[in-house]
Amino acid sequence: MFLEIVKADYIDGYRIELWFNNGRTKVIDFYDLLDGEIYEPLKDISNFKDFSIKFNTIEWKNGADFAPEFLFEYEKVENIVAEPQAEYTAATALADSAPVLNAHKKDDFSARAHE
């Protein structure tokens, strides 16, 4: 089955709610996607609001569009924060350095053996 956009509603700013033929809906903020000559006129919000569904996707009067597959997969990533790690304690530090300490002790032993 080909993925299609069957309905689109303007929400606010550069956000549009899209309905796909697989039953999923998605709100996309297009602001960061309006890059390039064809999309430049859409930075004017009055032009951006003037879209329709053509050829199974959203299309603007100047011919700009996006593949429905791209829009379906698009996820805007914002403010990613790494998951907190386990508390780093003195015991953890000691465990992390154990191979180094052992290597160091071995080197000291080897050095003393050659004295």
N, C-alpha and C positions, 0 to 999 in steps of 0.2 A: 504494500500500500504506500502510495506517495503521500508525504506529509504536506498538508495544506493549511493555510490560514483561512478560516471561514467567516470570521467576524473580527472587527477591531473597533475599540472605543477609546477616544481621547480621555485621559484622566486629568492631568495637570502638568505644567512645566513641559518636559520632554518625555512624559510617561504615557504609554499606551497599553491598554489591556488587549491581549490577543487570545482568540479562541482557535484551537487547532482541531482538525478533523478526527483526531484520536481521542477527543473528549477532554483534553487538558487545556487549561487556561494559564496565562502567564502575563505578568505586568513587567514591561521592559522600560527602563529609563534609557532613551536613545541618545542622551546628551554626548556621551563619550564615543558614540558610534558615528557621529556626524563629522567625519574627517575625510577630506578630499573634495575636489572641485564639484562633483555632482551633488554632494550633501551640503555644500556651503550655503545655498539659499534657504535650507531648512533650519538654519540657526535663527532665522527670523521666525518667531513663534507663530505668526499668522500663516506663513507658508507651511510650517511643520504640521499645523492642525488640519491642513487641507489634503487629506489622503483618502484613498479608497482601496477596496480589494479588487485586484486585477491579476489574472493568471496565477491564482492560488496563493498570492502573498499581498502584503501591504505595499502600495505604490503611491508616490506623490505626483503632483501635476507636472513637475519637471522631469519625470521618468525615473527618479531615484527609487530604488527598492532594495530589499534584502531577501536572500533565499530563506524560505520558511524553515529549512533544516538548521540554518545558522541561528535564527531567532529562537528556535526551540531549544537548542543546546547552549545558547548564550547565557552565561552567568556572570554578572558584574561582581567582581571581588573587591571588597572594601574592608579596611581595618582588620586585616588578619592578625590575630594575636596567637602566638604559639601556646600550646597546651602547657600548663605548669608542670615542671619536672618534679621528681621526688625531692624532698628536702635534702640539701647537700650538707652533710654533717661531717664532723671530724672523722668519724668511723668510715664514712664514704670516701673521704679524701685519703685516708690511710689505705683502704682497699684499692683505690684507683692507682696509688703509687707503689703498691706492693711489688709488682714486677720490676719496677725501676730500683726499689730498695734492694731486692734480691740480686739484681744485676750488679748494683753498686757493691754489695757485700762480697759477691763472687770476685769482682775486680780487686777489692781490698785484699782478699785472701790470696789471690794469685800474685799480687804485688808483694805481699809479705813472704810468700813461699820462695820468691826469687831473691830475697835479701840475703 
